[in-house]
Amino acid sequence: MLPDTQVRAPTTRIVSQSVVPRDITEEFTQAASKLKTGQLVKDEYFTLFEAVGALEIMDPKMDSGYLGPEEKGKGLEDDYDVLRDLAPEEVVWIMDELLCHEMAWHRGHPLSQTLFTSIYLDKLLWPIPRTFDDTHFGRSGLSTNQRIPDLVHIVLRAYCLALIKCCDFVHARVTSEFYYEEEDFSTQLYNRTLLSHFEYERFPNVLKQAISWIDGQDTIDAAVKSAIKSRLQFRQEFLAGLQQDINIVETRSVDKLESCLSIIPALKESSNMSRPVPESFSWKIQRRLASTVPPRPVVKISFEDALAHLKRLCQDGIHINQLLDYRGPYNLKVAVWTLLSRKPQPSVYIRSLIQTIILNRSTVLGALPVKQFLYDELAALVLPSSILLEASLDETEVPSDPRFQIAQLMDGFVRRFSQPFVDTFRSACLNRCRIRRTVCHTLADWDNLQMEAEDLDEQLRFLSEEPPLELPNGDTTYSYPLSSWAYHQKLIQFRLILQVGFELSIYAPEELAGMYWYLSHICSTHLGHIDRIRTFILTAIQRNRRSLAKHATLRKSFLLFDRLTTHIVAIDALAISLHALYVLLSRHKVLPTASGPNAYSNDQFRYELRMKPFLQITLPELVPYEEYNREATLQGDSDEVVLERAMKAIGEARKAWEATLANGPFDDFNDEKPNAPAIEEDWKRDVKDTMRACIGASIAIETVKKAIAASKAAEPLNLQVNIPEAGSKSRWHDWWAIPQISQVQPQTTKP
């Protein structure tokens, strides 16, 4: 042992009766307030061992076996008798409470804090029943002379069994697709089963028997009897609707969910006929579940909130039917994105079901092969009436034939690109935070795919003998259709990352000017790329004037690019106007800031953080910080020039969004548009909200203009700026942070 080494003897803490505890919260808060951001205080002797030892035993938050003073003598088990007689009003309350817990589970809370707190469900599920006849409340502790009340055994048992089977269908669908535990849904079953080993037909039968039995009871009050029957009928229809699941692709039937919607008002009206039985639910059951965490509080949601969630779930399930009429990839993407952008976002079950409908067993919408789906996209955008899509290995068997070689290369393209392309649709089914995070990851993959597509274009150009396009300066170029399409997809993802960032409130107020400039920069890049593709389509139209069929196909592609151009121009113009507006607010120091000047944050650090998803992307190239800072702050432009820029851009934005609204959500496909009135209404509402944002931006720009004109040199503007939070009623659209600007009366000093 070294001489200067010190050995600390273990010390024991002696607590005497004379120790008087005191509250040090205020002193601790004052001491902590003197610390600088990033400064860390650490006691070198307070190790992990001491930290774990500091956890208190017999703290109910940490010790699952702890019994509080109010529980002394009661033990770990509940003494509630599930075989007791229940009044009809009590059965109504238990049914409603189970529905509340079921919807809380749908919203992402664990079963241990929701449905598994029901003593009735616990008796049905544990021990795990071997046969369907074992699924009753009196499996344990039932004497030979004891009889289960019919209202409990026939009615409540049927409702509970059907509810468990509903949960089984939801659990099976969600776990078969992409979801995020603790974010979207909790799939932990705690060593229980949801009766998945029993065939479905048994559950509707017990519900029918329960409805038939309740109809024959004359001693029950008519209003309460109707309340019980409506709940059984709802459960019957809801169970049938969930059992249909992916079969909706074939049946196209939404009758069961529509029936559920029609019953919901009756459930709401009769909820006041219930009589509470709170002792039939207990958090103590969590102690017997196979869980590694201590018991947590029971999740409570109101019956009104549960019915609201249920209503949205049924409506979204009904509107899924409007996705199934295939009218091309463009229309499908608009429909999927519109449906899944509803506020609040559809439940995880609906989103999982849409994932399965988009792609199931290598088919899209249950009928279309993935290869044909990808070819439809290419034909609509970059390869209308092209030999590259017409070549087939089934028709050409000679390996030396160029068509055979083209077909081989295109099959390889399909194998490489079909899954990433379909995933651009499926990613919309994630929660909003995960959509942005996922696209940030897939963006780098699409950058690599674009380079692979460019190599394929080189090979296909020689095989198809594509004639070059002569440019005005005398140079020649080729279309590079596959890489052009990949670049188009990549630019869409660029815009999505930026715009969802506004929705998620990722950007601080001082960053809004720069991020709207970058959004405008990406839109300008995209418009230039679309113009290049359109040039080759125009050339193809001129070369195929005599072929009416080819001319019509090319014309449709040309019109589709007109639609895309109008939409991107609308986004670009509104982004330019907001960029100029925020530059003015920042210049005159009236813009609220989220972070003051400190050593851990500056404009360049924030720029590097925001551009992190784009660092690996080769095209479009990342804008250097110096150029970004110059453009984002409009260096060298006077206030008058910036104001003129904002006013001109907002005028163009209003016209472009009006044209977008006039075009409608869907593109013509074989002269037909999808029959999706609910989705079309949602899309129109979204565009109208954006148009309201344009009006709000115009008012804000005019207010700033008047304030600048009225102010004197070197004097601050008498303006108050408030940026509404995303999701609030005062924010017209989540993607457009329109500042609310008001005049502030200057303070006068009294003599």
C-alpha positions in Angstrom: 0.0 0.0 0.0 1.3 3.4 -0.9 2.1 5.8 2.0 -0.3 8.5 0.9 -3.2 6.2 0.4 -6.0 6.8 2.9 -8.4 4.1 4.0 -11.9 5.2 4.9 -13.5 3.2 7.6 -17.1 2.4 7.2 -19.3 4.8 9.0 -22.8 4.2 10.4 -25.5 6.8 10.6 -26.8 7.2 14.1 -30.2 8.7 14.3 -31.3 9.8 17.7 -34.6 11.0 18.9 -33.3 14.5 19.2 -32.8 14.9 15.5 -35.4 17.3 14.1 -36.0 17.1 10.3 -36.4 20.4 8.5 -37.3 21.4 4.9 -34.3 22.3 2.9 -36.1 22.7 -0.5 -35.7 26.5 -0.5 -32.0 26.4 0.4 -31.4 23.7 -2.1 -33.1 25.7 -4.9 -31.1 28.8 -4.1 -27.9 26.9 -4.2 -28.8 25.2 -7.5 -29.7 28.5 -9.1 -26.1 29.7 -8.7 -24.8 26.9 -10.9 -24.1 27.7 -14.6 -25.6 25.8 -17.4 -23.6 22.6 -17.9 -21.9 22.7 -14.5 -21.9 19.4 -12.6 -21.6 18.9 -8.9 -20.5 15.4 -7.8 -19.4 14.0 -4.5 -16.5 11.6 -5.2 -17.5 9.3 -2.3 -21.2 9.0 -3.4 -20.9 6.0 -5.6 -23.4 3.8 -7.4 -23.5 1.6 -4.3 -24.5 4.5 -2.1 -27.1 5.6 -4.7 -28.8 2.2 -4.7 -28.6 2.0 -1.0 -30.4 5.4 -0.8 -33.6 3.8 -2.2 -36.1 3.4 0.6 -37.5 0.1 1.5 -41.2 0.2 2.3 -41.7 3.0 -0.1 -44.9 2.0 -2.1 -43.2 3.4 -5.2 -40.3 0.9 -4.9 -41.6 -2.0 -2.7 -44.4 -4.1 -4.3 -45.0 -6.0 -1.0 -45.4 -2.9 1.2 -48.8 -2.5 2.9 -49.8 1.0 3.9 -51.5 1.8 7.3 -54.9 1.7 5.6 -54.2 -1.8 4.3 -53.0 -3.4 7.6 -54.9 -6.6 8.1 -56.2 -6.8 4.6 -53.2 -8.6 3.1 -52.1 -8.6 -0.5 -55.3 -10.1 -1.9 -58.7 -8.5 -2.4 -61.7 -9.9 -0.6 -64.2 -8.9 -3.3 -66.6 -11.7 -4.1 -67.2 -12.0 -7.9 -70.1 -14.4 -7.2 -72.1 -11.9 -5.4 -75.5 -10.6 -6.7 -75.2 -7.5 -8.7 -77.9 -5.0 -9.3 -78.5 -4.2 -13.0 -77.3 -0.7 -12.5 -74.0 -2.1 -11.1 -73.6 -4.2 -14.2 -74.0 -1.1 -16.4 -71.3 0.7 -14.4 -68.8 -2.2 -14.6 -69.4 -2.4 -18.4 -68.8 1.3 -18.8 -65.7 1.2 -16.6 -64.3 -1.7 -18.6 -64.9 0.3 -21.8 -62.9 3.2 -20.2 -60.0 0.9 -19.4 -60.1 -0.6 -22.9 -59.9 2.8 -24.6 -57.1 3.8 -22.1 -55.2 0.6 -23.3 -55.8 1.7 -26.9 -54.2 5.0 -26.1 -51.0 3.3 -25.0 -51.4 2.6 -21.3 -50.3 -0.9 -20.0 -52.9 -3.6 -19.3 -51.6 -3.7 -15.7 -52.9 -0.2 -15.1 -56.1 -0.6 -17.1 -58.1 -3.8 -17.9 -56.0 -6.1 -15.7 -57.1 -4.2 -12.6 -60.6 -5.7 -13.1 -61.2 -8.6 -10.6 -63.8 -10.1 -13.0 -61.3 -10.2 -15.9 -58.6 -11.6 -13.5 -60.9 -14.5 -12.5 -61.6 -15.3 -16.2 -57.9 -15.2 -17.3 -56.1 -16.8 -14.3 -55.4 -19.6 -14.1 -55.3 -19.9 -17.9 -58.5 -21.7 -18.9 -57.9 -24.9 -20.8 -61.4 -25.2 -22.3 -64.0 -22.5 -23.2 -66.3 -23.9 -20.4 -63.6 -23.0 -17.9 -64.0 -19.3 -18.7 -66.4 -18.4 -15.8 -66.0 -16.5 -12.6 -66.5 -19.4 -10.2 -63.6 -21.7 -11.2 -62.0 -21.5 -7.7 -63.8 -21.5 -4.4 -67.3 -22.4 -5.7 -69.1 -24.8 -3.4 -71.5 -27.4 -4.8 -74.5 -25.6 -3.4 -73.4 -22.2 -4.5 -75.0 -20.7 -7.6 -73.7 -17.9 -9.8 -76.3 -15.2 -10.4 -77.6 -15.3 -14.0 -77.0 -11.6 -14.5 -73.3 -12.1 -13.6 -72.8 -15.5 -15.3 -74.7 -14.9 -18.5 -74.6 -11.1 -19.1 -71.4 -9.8 -17.5 -69.4 -12.9 -18.4 -70.4 -12.6 -22.1 -69.5 -8.9 -22.1 -66.1 -9.6 -20.5 -65.3 -12.6 -22.8 -66.1 -10.5 -25.9 -64.0 -7.6 -24.6 -61.0 -9.9 -24.1 -61.4 -11.2 -27.6 -61.6 -7.7 -29.0 -58.3 -7.0 -27.2 -56.8 -10.2 -28.7 -57.6 -9.0 -32.3 -56.1 -5.5 -31.6 -53.0 -7.0 -29.9 -52.4 -9.4 -32.8 -52.7 -6.7 -35.5 -50.5 -4.2 -33.7 -47.7 -6.7 -32.9 -47.6 -7.8 -36.5 -46.6 -4.3 -37.7 -44.2 -1.6 -36.8 -45.0 0.1 -33.5 -43.0 1.6 -30.6 -43.4 0.2 -27.2 -44.2 2.9 -24.5 -44.7 5.5 -27.3 -47.6 4.0 -29.2 -48.8 0.9 -27.5 -48.0 -1.5 -24.6 -48.1 -5.1 -25.7 -47.0 -6.7 -22.4 -49.5 -9.4 -21.4 -48.0 -10.2 -18.0 -48.1 -14.0 -18.3 -51.7 -13.9 -19.3 -53.4 -14.8 -22.6 -56.2 -13.0 -24.3 -58.1 -16.2 -25.1 -56.5 -16.4 -28.5 -56.6 -20.2 -28.4 -60.4 -20.2 -28.6 -62.2 -20.0 -31.9 -64.0 -16.8 -32.7 -67.5 -18.3 -33.2 -67.9 -19.1 -29.5 -67.8 -15.4 -28.5 -70.7 -14.1 -30.6 -72.7 -17.1 -29.4 -72.4 -16.1 -25.7 -73.3 -12.5 -26.6 -76.4 -13.7 -28.5 -77.4 -15.8 -25.5 -76.9 -12.8 -23.2 -79.0 -10.6 -25.4 -81.7 -13.2 -25.6 -81.7 -13.7 -21.8 -81.9 -9.9 -21.1 -84.8 -9.6 -23.5 -86.8 -12.2 -21.4 -86.4 -10.4 -18.1 -89.5 -8.6 -17.0 -88.4 -7.7 -13.5 -85.6 -5.3 -14.6 -86.4 -1.7 -15.1 -87.0 -1.0 -18.8 -84.5 1.8 -19.1 -81.7 -0.1 -17.3 -82.6 -3.2 -19.4 -82.2 -1.1 -22.6 -78.9 0.2 -21.3 -77.5 -3.3 -20.7 -78.8 -4.5 -24.1 -77.3 -1.6 -26.0 -73.9 -2.4 -24.4 -74.1 -6.0 -25.4 -75.1 -5.1 -28.9 -72.2 -2.6 -29.1 -69.8 -5.3 -28.0 -71.3 -7.7 -30.5 -70.8 -5.3 -33.4 -67.4 -4.1 -32.3 -66.1 -7.6 -32.0 -67.4 -8.4 -35.5 -65.8 -5.2 -36.9 -62.4 -6.1 -35.3 -62.6 -9.7 -36.4 -62.9 -8.5 -40.0 -59.5 -6.8 -39.8 -57.6 -7.2 -43.1 -60.6 -8.9 -44.7 -62.0 -5.4 -45.4 -59.8 -5.4 -48.5 -62.0 -8.2 -50.0 -65.4 -7.5 -48.3 -65.3 -3.7 -48.5 -67.8 -3.9 -45.7 -67.9 -1.3 -42.9 -71.4 -2.1 -41.6 -70.3 -3.3 -38.2 -68.3 -0.2 -37.4 -71.2 2.0 -38.7 -73.5 0.1 -36.3 -71.1 0.8 -33.5 -71.3 4.5 -34.3 -75.0 4.4 -34.2 -75.0 2.8 -30.7 -72.6 5.2 -29.1 -75.3 7.9 -28.5 -77.3 5.3 -26.6 -74.3 4.4 -24.4 -73.8 8.1 -23.6 -77.4 8.8 -22.7 -77.8 5.7 -20.4 -74.5 6.2 -18.6 -76.3 8.0 -15.8 -78.3 4.8 -14.9 -75.2 3.2 -13.4 -74.3 2.5 -9.8 -70.6 2.5 -9.0 -68.9 -0.7 -7.7 -65.3 0.6 -7.3 -64.3 -2.4 -5.2 -64.6 -4.6 -8.4 -61.3 -3.0 -9.6 -58.1 -3.2 -7.7 -54.5 -2.1 -8.3 -53.4 -5.0 -6.0 -53.7 -7.4 -8.9 -50.5 -5.9 -10.3 -48.6 -7.7 -7.5 -49.5 -11.0 -9.0 -48.7 -10.2 -12.6 -45.3 -11.2 -14.1 -43.9 -7.7 -14.0 -40.5 -6.3 -12.9 -41.9 -2.9 -11.9 -43.7 -2.0 -8.7 -47.5 -1.4 -8.8 -48.4 1.8 -10.6 -51.6 3.9 -10.2 -54.7 2.8 -12.1 -55.2 4.9 -15.2 -58.5 6.8 -15.1 -60.1 8.4 -18.1 -63.7 9.7 -18.2 -66.5 7.9 -19.9 -66.9 10.9 -22.3 -63.2 10.7 -23.3 -63.5 7.0 -23.8 -66.5 7.4 -26.1 -64.7 10.2 -28.0 -61.8 7.9 -28.6 -64.0 5.0 -29.6 -65.9 7.3 -32.0 -62.7 8.4 -33.7 -61.5 4.8 -34.0 -64.8 3.7 -35.7 -64.8 6.6 -38.0 -61.2 6.1 -39.0 -61.9 2.4 -39.5 -64.9 3.2 -41.8 -62.8 5.7 -43.8 -60.1 3.1 -44.4 -62.5 1.8 -47.0 -61.8 4.9 -49.1 -58.2 3.9 -49.5 -59.0 0.7 -51.2 -60.0 2.0 -54.7 -56.6 2.1 -56.4 -56.1 5.1 -58.7 -52.3 5.3 -58.9 -49.5 5.8 -56.4 -49.9 9.6 -56.3 -53.5 9.4 -55.3 -52.8 6.6 -52.8 -50.1 8.7 -51.1 -52.4 11.7 -50.9 -55.2 9.6 -49.3 -52.9 7.8 -46.8 -51.1 10.9 -45.7 -54.4 12.9 -45.4 -56.1 10.2 -43.3 -53.1 9.7 -41.0 -52.6 13.4 -40.5 -55.9 13.9 -38.6 -55.8 15.6 -35.3 -55.7 13.7 -33.0 -53.8 11.1 -35.0 -55.7 7.8 -35.6 -55.1 5.1 -33.0 -52.2 2.7 -33.3 -54.6 -0.1 -34.3 -55.9 1.8 -37.3 -52.3 2.8 -38.3 -51.2 -0.9 -38.0 -54.1 -2.0 -40.1 -53.3 0.6 -42.8 -49.7 -0.7 -42.8 -51.0 -4.2 -43.5 -53.3 -3.0 -46.2 -50.6 -1.0 -48.0 -48.4 -4.1 -48.2 -49.4 -7.7 -47.4 -47.9 -10.8 -48.9 -46.1 -8.7 -51.6 -49.3 -7.1 -52.8 -50.5 -3.5 -52.4 -54.1 -3.0 -51.4 -54.6 -6.7 -51.4 -54.5 -7.1 -55.2 -51.7 -5.1 -56.9 -48.3 -6.7 -57.2 -45.5 -4.5 -55.9 -43.7 -4.6 -59.3 -46.8 -3.1 -61.0 -47.2 -0.6 -58.2 -43.6 0.7 -58.8 -44.0 0.6 -62.5 -47.2 2.8 -62.2 -45.2 5.3 -60.3 -42.4 5.4 -62.9 -44.9 5.5 -65.8 -46.7 8.5 -64.2 -43.5 10.5 -63.6 -40.4 9.7 -65.7 -41.2 6.8 -68.0 -44.5 7.3 -69.7 -44.9 4.9 -72.7 -41.3 3.7 -72.3 -39.8 0.5 -73.6 -38.1 0.1 -70.2 -41.5 -0.7 -68.6 -42.8 -2.7 -71.6 -39.9 -5.2 -71.8 -40.6 -8.5 -70.1 -38.6 -11.7 -69.6 -41.8 -13.7 -70.2 -42.1 -12.4 -73.8 -38.4 -12.3 -74.7 -36.3 -15.4 -74.2 -33.2 -14.7 -76.3 -30.4 -13.4 -73.9 -28.8 -11.4 -76.7 -32.0 -9.5 -77.4 -31.8 -5.9 -75.9 -35.3 -6.3 -74.6 -34.2 -9.4 -72.6 -31.3 -7.5 -71.0 -33.5 -4.5 -70.3 -36.0 -6.7 -68.5 -33.2 -8.3 -66.4 -32.0 -4.8 -65.4 -35.5 -3.6 -64.6 -36.2 -6.7 -62.5 -33.1 -6.0 -60.5 -34.3 -2.4 -60.1 -37.6 -3.6 -58.8 -36.0 -6.0 -56.2 -33.8 -3.1 -54.9 -36.2 -0.2 -55.0 -39.7 -1.7 -54.4 -39.4 -2.1 -50.6 -37.9 1.4 -49.9 -40.6 2.9 -52.2 -43.5 1.1 -50.4 -41.9 2.1 -47.0 -42.4 5.8 -48.0 -46.1 5.0 -47.7 -45.9 2.9 -44.6 -43.8 5.4 -42.7 -46.8 7.7 -42.6 -48.4 5.2 -40.3 -46.0 5.9 -37.5 -46.5 8.5 -34.9 -45.5 12.0 -35.9 -42.2 12.0 -34.0 -41.2 8.7 -35.5 -42.1 9.8 -39.0 -39.5 12.5 -38.9 -36.9 10.3 -37.2 -37.5 7.5 -39.7 -37.3 9.7 -42.8 -34.0 11.2 -41.4 -32.6 7.7 -41.5 -34.0 6.6 -44.9 -32.8 9.8 -46.6 -29.2 8.5 -46.6 -30.5 5.2 -48.0 -32.2 7.0 -50.9 -29.0 8.9 -51.6 -27.3 5.6 -52.1 -30.2 4.3 -54.2 -30.0 7.4 -56.4 -26.3 6.6 -57.2 -27.3 2.9 -58.0 -30.1 4.1 -60.2 -27.7 6.4 -62.1 -25.5 3.3 -62.9 -28.6 1.5 -64.2 -29.5 4.5 -66.3 -26.1 4.4 -68.0 -26.6 0.7 -69.0 -30.3 1.1 -70.0 -29.4 4.2 -72.2 -27.3 2.1 -74.5 -29.7 -0.8 -74.6 -32.7 1.4 -75.4 -30.8 3.5 -77.8 -32.1 6.7 -76.2 -31.5 9.7 -78.5 -29.8 12.6 -76.7 -31.4 16.0 -76.0 -29.7 19.0 -77.5 -29.4 22.0 -75.1 -29.6 25.6 -76.3 -25.8 26.0 -75.6 -25.0 23.1 -78.0 -24.4 20.4 -75.4 -26.3 17.2 -75.2 -27.8 15.3 -72.2 -29.9 12.3 -71.4 -33.0 11.8 -69.3 -31.6 9.5 -66.6 -35.1 8.5 -65.7 -34.5 6.2 -62.7 -32.0 8.4 -60.9 -34.3 11.4 -61.7 -37.2 9.6 -60.0 -35.0 8.7 -57.0 -33.9 12.3 -56.7 -37.5 13.4 -56.8 -38.4 11.0 -54.0 -35.4 12.3 -52.0 -36.4 15.9 -52.3 -39.9 15.1 -51.1 -38.3 13.6 -48.0 -36.2 16.7 -47.5 -39.3 18.9 -47.4 -41.1 16.4 -45.1 -38.3 16.5 -42.6 -38.3 20.3 -42.5 -42.1 20.7 -42.4 -42.7 18.1 -39.7 -40.0 19.8 -37.7 -42.2 22.9 -37.5 -45.2 20.7 -36.5 -43.1 19.1 -33.7 -41.8 22.5 -32.5 -38.2 21.4 -32.9 -37.0 24.9 -34.0 -36.5 27.8 -31.6 -38.0 31.2 -32.5 -34.6 32.5 -33.5 -34.2 29.6 -36.0 -37.5 30.0 -37.8 -36.1 32.5 -40.3 -33.3 30.2 -41.3 -35.4 27.1 -41.5 -38.0 28.7 -43.7 -35.2 29.9 -45.9 -33.9 26.4 -46.1 -37.4 25.1 -46.9 -37.6 27.6 -49.7 -34.1 26.5 -50.9 -35.2 22.9 -51.2 -38.4 23.9 -53.0 -36.4 25.9 -55.5 -34.1 22.9 -56.1 -37.2 20.6 -56.5 -38.8 23.0 -59.0 -35.6 23.0 -61.0 -35.5 19.2 -61.1 -39.2 19.0 -62.1 -38.5 21.4 -65.0 -35.7 19.1 -66.2 -38.0 16.1 -66.2 -40.8 18.1 -67.9 -38.3 19.1 -70.6 -37.9 15.4 -71.6 -41.6 14.8 -71.4 -42.2 17.7 -73.8 -39.6 16.3 -76.2 -41.3 12.9 -76.0 -44.7 14.5 -76.8 -43.3 16.2 -79.9 -41.7 12.9 -81.0 -44.9 10.9 -80.6 -47.5 13.2 -82.0 -48.7 10.6 -84.5 -49.3 8.0 -81.8 -52.5 9.0 -80.1 -52.2 6.5 -77.2 -48.6 7.5 -76.4 -49.5 11.2 -76.7 -52.4 10.9 -74.2 -50.1 9.1 -71.7 -47.4 11.7 -72.0 -50.0 14.4 -71.7 -51.2 13.0 -68.3 -47.7 12.9 -67.0 -47.3 16.5 -68.1 -50.5 17.5 -66.2 -49.3 15.7 -63.1 -46.1 17.7 -63.1 -48.2 20.9 -63.4 -50.1 19.8 -60.3 -46.8 19.1 -58.4 -45.3 22.4 -59.6 -48.3 24.4 -58.3 -48.2 22.8 -54.9 -44.4 23.3 -54.5 -44.7 26.9 -55.7 -47.3 27.5 -53.0 -45.0 26.1 -50.3 -42.0 28.0 -51.6 -43.8 31.4 -51.7 -45.2 31.1 -48.2 -41.8 30.0 -46.9 -40.2 33.0 -48.6 -42.7 35.4 -47.0 -42.3 34.0 -43.5 -38.5 34.0 -43.9 -38.6 37.7 -44.7 -41.1 38.4 -41.9 -38.9 36.7 -39.3 -35.8 38.5 -40.5 -37.5 41.8 -39.8 -38.7 40.7 -36.4 -35.2 39.5 -35.5 -33.5 42.6 -36.8 -35.6 44.9 -34.6 -35.2 42.6 -31.6 -38.9 42.0 -31.0 -38.8 38.3 -31.7 -38.9 36.1 -28.5 -35.9 33.9 -28.1 -35.6 30.5 -26.5 -31.9 30.7 -25.5 -29.9 33.7 -24.5 -26.2 34.2 -25.4 -24.0 31.5 -23.7 -20.9 29.4 -24.4 -23.0 26.4 -25.3 -25.1 27.8 -28.1 -24.7 30.0 -31.1 -26.0 30.3 -34.6 -23.4 28.1 -36.2 -23.9 25.3 -33.6 -27.6 25.4 -34.1 -27.2 25.3 -37.9 -24.9 22.3 -37.6 -27.5 20.5 -35.4 -30.4 21.2 -37.8 -28.3 20.1 -40.8 -27.2 16.8 -39.2 -29.7 14.7 -41.1 -28.3 16.1 -44.4 -24.6 15.8 -43.7 -24.2 12.5 -45.6 -26.3 13.5 -48.6 -24.4 14.1 -51.8 -27.2 15.9 -53.7 -28.4 18.5 -53.1 -25.2 19.6 -51.5 -25.2 21.0 -48.0 -25.2 24.8 -48.0 -22.1 26.1 -46.2 -22.8 28.0 -43.0 -21.4 31.3 -44.4 -23.8 31.2 -47.4 -26.7 30.1 -45.2 -26.1 32.9 -42.7 -25.9 35.4 -45.5 -29.1 34.3 -47.1 -31.0 33.5 -43.9 -30.4 37.0 -42.5 -30.7 38.8 -45.9 -27.5 40.6 -45.3 -27.2 43.8 -47.3 -30.9 44.2 -47.9 -32.7 47.1 -46.3 -35.9 46.8 -44.4 -37.8 48.2 -47.4 -36.4 45.6 -49.7 -37.2 42.8 -47.2 -40.7 44.1 -46.7 -41.2 44.2 -50.5 -40.0 40.6 -50.7 -42.4 39.5 -48.0 -45.4 41.3 -49.5 -44.7 40.0 -53.0 -44.2 36.4 -51.8 -47.4 36.3 -49.7 -49.4 37.5 -52.7 -48.0 34.7 -54.8 -48.6 32.2 -52.0 -52.3 33.1 -51.8 -52.8 32.7 -55.5 -50.8 29.4 -55.6 -52.8 27.9 -52.7 -56.1 28.9 -54.3 -54.9 27.1 -57.5 -53.9 24.1 -55.4 -57.4 24.0 -53.8 -59.0 24.3 -57.2 -57.0 21.3 -58.5 -58.3 19.1 -55.8 -56.5 16.4 -53.9 -56.5 13.7 -56.6 -55.1 13.3 -60.0 -57.1 11.9 -62.9 -56.3 8.2 -63.6 -58.1 6.8 -66.6 -60.4 9.8 -66.3 -61.6 8.7 -62.9 -61.0 10.1 -59.5 -61.1 8.1 -56.2 -64.5 8.1 -54.5 -63.2 9.3 -51.1 -65.5 12.1 -49.8 -64.2 12.0 -46.2 -60.5 12.1 -47.2 -61.2 14.8 -49.8 -62.9 16.9 -47.1 -59.9 16.5 -44.8 -57.6 17.5 -47.6 -59.6 20.6 -48.4 -59.7 21.6 -44.7 -55.9 21.3 -44.5 -55.5 23.5 -47.6 -58.0 26.1 -46.3 -56.1 26.2 -43.0 -53.0 27.0 -45.0 -54.9 29.7 -46.8 -55.9 31.2 -43.4 -52.2 31.1 -42.5 -51.5 33.1 -45.6 -54.1 35.7 -44.5 -52.6 35.8 -41.0 -49.1 36.3 -42.5 -50.4 39.2 -44.6 -51.8 40.9 -41.5 -48.5 40.4 -39.7 -46.5 41.8 -42.5 -48.7 44.8 -42.8 -48.5 45.4 -39.0 -44.7 45.3 -39.2 -44.7 47.7 -42.2 -46.8 50.3 -40.3 -44.6 50.0 -37.2 -41.4 50.5 -39.2 -42.9 53.5 -41.0 -44.0 55.1 -37.7 -40.8 54.4 -35.8 -37.9 56.8 -35.7 -34.3 55.8 -36.3 -32.5 53.9 -33.6 -35.8 53.4 -31.7 -37.2 49.9 -31.0 -40.5 49.0 -32.6 -43.5 49.1 -30.2 -44.5 45.5 -31.1 -45.4 42.4 -29.1 -44.8 39.1 -30.9 -46.4 35.8 -29.9 -45.8 32.6 -31.8 -48.7 30.2 -31.2 -47.7 26.6 -30.3 -48.3 23.8 -32.7 -51.7 22.2 -32.1 -53.2 25.3 -30.5 -56.4 26.8 -31.9 -54.6 30.1 -32.6 -52.1 28.4 -34.9 -54.0 27.9 -38.2 -51.6 25.2 -39.5 -49.0 23.3 -37.7 -46.5 23.6 -40.6 -46.8 27.4 -40.7 -45.7 29.3 -37.6 -47.5 32.6 -38.2 -46.5 35.1 -35.6 -49.3 37.1 -33.9 -48.1 40.7 -33.8 -49.8 43.5 -31.9 -49.0 47.2 -31.2 -47.8 48.0 -27.7 -48.5 51.5 -26.4 -45.2 53.2 -25.4 -44.7 53.8 -21.7 -44.8 57.4 -20.6 -43.0 58.6 -17.6 -44.8 60.7 -15.1 -43.3 64.2 -14.3 
